[in-house]
């Protein structure tokens, strides 16, 4: 399967990316088939050289069936080469596990119970 993705270049803390088409099994900075553009995140957003794309070749690879990565798909949507993707749902790794969530619900219910009892007593009098 072909992927249109970015490969990282540049010095430490000075990133520069090439946009390439590569086999999805090859490593991120490894072998690629063709270079399709560049991305320099250090330049201001309005700078002309921040993002360069070879639109004809990208259109060719999309027709052949290459799948862009999420970030490259955003770039292509900004360049109006494809429609914007819906955002993926974020992973829930940082959420507490099931037992911890149950414990938190029980604690919240215990805090609400005395407040509810006081409110009913005040309403009854």
N, C-alpha and C positions, 0 to 999 in steps of 0.2 A: 504494500500500500504506500502511496506517495503522500508526503506531507510538505506543506509550505510553512516553514518555520524560521526562527531566527537562530543564528549562531553568534556566540559572543566573541568579540575581539577587543583590542585596546588594553591599556595598562591597568594595574590594580586601582580600583576606585575611579577609573576613567572609562566606563563602558562604551562600546561601539558595536553595533550589531549589523550583520549581513542578513538579508532575507533570502533564503535559498529554498530550492525544492530538493528533497532528499527522500530516501527510503526511510519509512518510519522506524525501522529496526536499527538504523545506524545511530551512533552516538551524537549528542547535540552538536559538538564542535568537530565531528568527524567528517566522513566522506559525504559529498553532496553531488547532485547532478548538474545543477545550474544556479548561478547567482542571479537573483531577480531584483535586488534593490538594497538599500542601506537604511539604517535608523540610528540617529545620534541623539540620545536623550538629554545630552548636556546643552544642546542648543535651545534657544527660546522657541516656543510653540509656533510663532509666526515665521520663523526662519525657513527659507526655501530648501536648505540642505538638511533639515532635520529628518525628513522622510523622502527618499527617492524610490520610485517604483518604475519598473519596465512593464507598463500596462499590457502591451501586446503579448509578451511572454507569459505574464501571469494569467491572462485570459486563456491562452493556449493550455496551460497546465490545469486550470480549473475545468476546462472542457474534457481533458484527458481523465480527470477524476481525482486530482490531487486535493487533499483536504487541508485547509489552512488551520493553524493553531488559533486559539482564542484571541491572542493579542494581534496576530496578523489579520484575522478576520475583522477586527475592529479597524485596523488601518485600511483594509479594502472597503469597508463600509463607509469610512470617511472620504475615500477617493471615489465613492459611488460605483464601485465595481461589483458589489454584491449587497444584498439587503442585510441590515444589522441582525445579528443573532440575539436571541433572548438570553439574558444572563443566567448562568448556571447557579443552582442553589449551592450555598457554601456548605462545607462539611461541618458536622456537629461534634467534632473531636473535643472541643473545649467544654462542651456541655457536661454537667455532672451525670454520673451513671444512674441506673434505675433505682438502686437502693437509696442513694443520696437524694434523688428527687422525691422519693416517697417520704423520707425523713424530713425534708424541707416542707412538704405539703402538710405533714402532721404537725410540725412546729407552727406553721401559719394558722392552721385550724385551731390549735391550742391557744394562740394569742387572740384569735377572733372570738372564741367562746366566752371568755369573761367580759369582753366589751359588749357582746350581744346580750348577755344576761343583765348587765347593768342598764342597758337601753330598755329592755322589756320591763324591768323593775321601775324605772323612771316613768315609763308610759302608763304603768298600772296605777301609780299613785296620783 
